Amino acid sequence: MAGTFVARLRAKLDAGHAPVCIGLDPRLEALPAHLLPDAAPAVRISAFCREVLAAVGAHTPVVKPNIAFFERYGAAGFAAYEDTCRHARAQGLLVIGDVKRGDIGTTAQAYAEVHLDLADAVTLHPLLGKDSVEPFLQRCATTGGAVFVLVRTSNASATELQAHKDSAGEELSDAIARCVHQWGLGLGDARDYSSVGAVVGATYAHELLRLRARMPRALILLPGVGAQGAMVKDALGAFDANGMGGLVNQSRGVTQCFAPQDPDWLAQVASAAQSFARALRDAMRTRGPAGATP
Amino acid sequence: MAGTFVARLRAKLDAGHAPVCIGLDPRLEALPAHLLPDAAPAVRISAFCREVLAAVGAHTPVVKPNIAFFERYGAAGFAAYEDTCRHARAQGLLVIGDVKRGDIGTTAQAYAEVHLDLADAVTLHPLLGKDSVEPFLQRCATTGGAVFVLVRTSNASATELQAHKDSAGEELSDAIARCVHQWGLGLGDARDYSSVGAVVGATYAHELLRLRARMPRALILLPGVGAQGAMVKDALGAFDANGMGGLVNQSRGVTQCFAPQDPDWLAQVASAAQSFARALRDAMRTRGPAGATP
C-alpha cells in the first residue's frame, strides 16, 4: 500500500494544500445546461464530475463524492460513482466515499470489500457498534484506508437522538466519540492520528472542542460550511497547532456556485475551490492558540 | 397505488400466509456450485435469487434482499439487486429493500427516490433524526410504501450505543421507538399499523415488549432467528391477538440451508421456507394471550 490515509494527507498538506475537502453531490437540476443535455442522467453526472475534478484538483487534497446522488440513477449511477472515484484517484486525489453504510458484521464485510476498494476512506454509521465497524478496520489495515464515523451530523434534527443524555449529562455523540477513540487504538502510528476518524458538523461548533477532547487521535471531517450555515472559523477547533487534525468540507458552495446557463461555469468552480482553501488558510493563520498534537 | 404496505400485508395474511419474511443475502461462496459456475458474480447472484424467489413465493408474503451482497459487485451487482426486486414484485411478493440508508434531508431525498421505486419498503438508520426520514415518508405517502427504522439491531455489539441510558433509565432504543411512533402519526389508517415500522432483533427478546409499548402502531421486522441464535418464539411479543404486527425474518436458514454441491438444493430451500412459516404459525397458535390491537 502507498501509506496510510493520514500519512498521505499529511504529505499533501506539507506540499502546500489547505486541509479542505470538496464534496461532489451532483444534482441533475444544477448541472451546466449545455453539458451533454441529451445524454442519460448517469452519463451527464459522470461527465460533470470529471470536469469538476480537473478544475478543483489543484486546490484540494481530498474529494468526497456522496453516493446517494449517483445511486439515485440505479446501476448506471453506481457505474458513474465508480468512474468518479477512479478518475479522482488517478489524479492523485484522496477520495472519501460518503456512503454512510452501517450493517451487522457479516454484511459489513461485503460493504467494506467494495467501498474501500473504490475509495481511500468511507463514512460510516456507528449505531450497530463495533461489529459493524470492525470489517472496515480490518480492510483499512491492508489497504491503508480510513473510516470517518458519524459522531455529530450537520443537519437540523441531528440532536433529536445524538443529544440523548446519560445520567452524567454526556450525550450519545460523546459516547460515539469515545468509541471512535477506542476503535482507533492500535491502528496507525500511535503518535499520529489514527485510521478511525469522525464526522462532526461545523454547524455544531460549540460541541466540537468537547468532542475533540474525547477522541484526540481522530481526524475530523467537518461538513456544514456554506449552504448549511456554518462558517470556516466554526471548524477551527478540530485542528492542532500544525494545522492537522481536520478536513473542512464544502459541497454546494463549489459545485453549485454557478447558474446552469453560464458558459464559464468551470472557471467559477475552480475559483470557488481556490477561495475556499484560501479562506481556511487565512482563518487558521489568524486564530488564537490551538490544542496540542495527539 | 395498490394500497398501503400494511393493507397489502394484511391481505396476504388473510389469504393464509404466515407473517414471515425471507431474507436474500446471496454470498458467492454459498451458491449452488453448478449454477452458472463460469458466469460473472452478479449474473450468478441474479440467477440464484430468481430461482429462490420462485421456490419460496408460495411460503412467504415478503422478501428482504440486503443490498450489501449485491452492491459488493459494483454496478453489475446493483443491476442484480434491481432485477431481484423487479422479479419479486412481478411475482406479487412484497419487497423490503434492506438498504439501511441514513443521510441528511437533501441527500435522503435522492435515496428515497430510487429505493422506494425499487422496493415496497426500506430499512433506515435513525441517527440523523426526522430530517433524514421525512423524504422517505413523503415518498411513502404517494407510493403506499413503508419504512422500517433500526430500533434494536440483532448483532452482538448492538447494545454498545443502542443501550445508552438517560437519567430515567431509558435506553437510546426506547427514544428511537418513541420517534418511530411520532413519525408514524397521521401516516396510514389511524386505527391500523402505520407506514413507519421498526427493526427489533429477535435476539433481544427481553426488550421487545417494552419497545412494542413505545410504538404500538409500528409493524416490527424481526431479524436474528436461526444463525444469529434467536428462536421463533422470541419474536412473538411483536404480534397482536390477530397475528398481525410483526414480520419474522429468516435469511441463511432458508437460502443457505443446502450444501453447494447438492443438486436438490432448490427443493431444500422451498422446504426450509415452508417449515419456517409452519414453525411460526405453530408458535403463534400455542402461545398465551397476546397484546391488544393498535
Interface residues (C-beta under 8 A of the other chain):
Chain A: D25 N66 A68 F69 E71 R72 Y73 G74 A75 A76 G77 F78 A79 E82 K100 R101 G102 D103 I104 G105 T106 T107 A108 A110 Y111 E113 V114 L118 H125 P126 L127 L128 G129 K130 D131 S132 L150 T153 S154 N155 A156 S157 A158 T159 E160 L161 Q162 H164 K165 D166 S167 L172 A175 I176 C179
Chain B: D25 N66 A68 F69 E71 R72 Y73 G74 A75 A76 G77 F78 A79 E82 K100 R101 G102 D103 I104 G105 T106 T107 A108 A110 Y111 E113 V114 L118 H125 P126 L127 L128 G129 K130 D131 S132 L150 T153 S154 N155 A156 S157 A158 T159 E160 L161 Q162 H164 K165 D166 S167 L172 A175 I176 C179
